[in-house]
C-alpha cells in the first residue's frame, strides 16, 4: 500500500472547525477503507472513526455528532470534518488505509499503511 498523506491541521479555537484531508495514490482507492486516529503526547493512539468502501462511516463515541468523514474517490481523498472542537481534541491526527474496505470498518480492522500525521491544536 502507498503511504497516505494528511493535511489541514492547524490552530483552532474551542467551538471552531477544521477539515483534515487524507490522500493516497492507490490505483483502486475506492476499494480501501480509511481510518482516522489521533494521539496526544503521553497517551495511547485512539481511533476517531473510519469510512468503508460502501461508503459507510463509523465514529468513536467522543466525536459523534461533531466529526464527519467523507470520501472523494476521484480525488483519492478522504476528509475529516471536525466541528465544535474542544481542547481535548488536540493531538496529532493520522489516517490509515485498509484493504478490507467493503461494507464496514471499525477500530480493529487491519490498517496496513499509515501517514505521518498532522497536528491539531485547539486552544483559546
N, C-alpha and C positions, 0 to 999 in steps of 0.2 A: 504494500500500500504506500501511496505517496503521503508524506508528512503534510498535514493540514497547517494552515497559517491563520492565526487570529489577528483581528484588528478592531479598532474602535474604542479601546479603553481610554480612560482619562479620569478627570476630576468631575464629580457631580455633587450637588448639594442634596441633603436629605429631602425626599419628595420629588427629586428630579428624575431624569430619564437618560439612558444611554442605549445605543444599539451596537452590539458587537457582531462582527462578521467572521465567518469561518469559511475559507476556501480551500479546495483540494483538487488538484488536477488529475483526478481519476477518470479513466476512459468511460466507465459506467457509473458515474457519480450517483445517478438516480437509484442505483441498487444498494447504496450504502445507507446505514443508519448513522446519525451523527449525535454524539453525546456532548453535553456541556458539564464541566466540573469547575470547582473553584477551591482555592486554598488560601488561607490566611497564615502568616508566619507563626510557627509553633503549633499549628493544628493540622490534623489529617485532611487530605483532599476529600471533598464531598461532592456528590452528584447533584447537579442542578436540574437537569432534565435531558430529554432526547427527542429526536424525531426519526421515525422509521421511513421506509420507502413508500409506504401506503399512500400518502403520509399520515401518520398518527403521532401526535405529540403527547408526552408524558412528563410530569413535573414532580419535583420534591415538594413536600407539603409547605415548606417555608417560603416558596416562591409562587405558589398557586394564586392566580388572580392578579399577579403583578408582572410576571415574566411570560413572554410568548416566544415560542420557537417556530420559525417558518423556514421554508427552503425554496430556492430558485435553482432548479436543476440545470437550466440552460446556462446560468452563470456559474454553476458549480459552487454555489454559495449557500450556507445556512446562516440564518440570523437569530440572534438572541436579543429581543427587545425587552429592556428592563425599565419598568415604570415604578413610580413611588418608591424610589430607592431609600434604603435605610443604611445607617453607618455600618451595621453588621453585614451588609452586602459587600463590603470592601474585600479585596483579595485579588489574586491572580486567577483569571479565568482561562480555562483550557477547553479546546474542543478536541474530539477524538472520533475516529471513524471505525465502523464495524461492518464486516462483510455480511453479518446476519441482520439484514436491514428490511425484512419483509413487513409483515403486518404490525409487529410490536417491537418495542425497545424498552430497556429498563437500565437500572444502575448496574446490573450484574451480567449483562451480555458482554461478550468479549470485544473490547475495543483494542484494535491492533496497532493503530498509529495515532500519535499524539502531537499536538502542536506545542510550541514553547510558551504560550500564554500571552495574555495582555492584561495589564494591571488596571484595576478599577479602584478608585479612592472616592469614598462618599464621606464628605466632611463639610461642616459649616464654617 
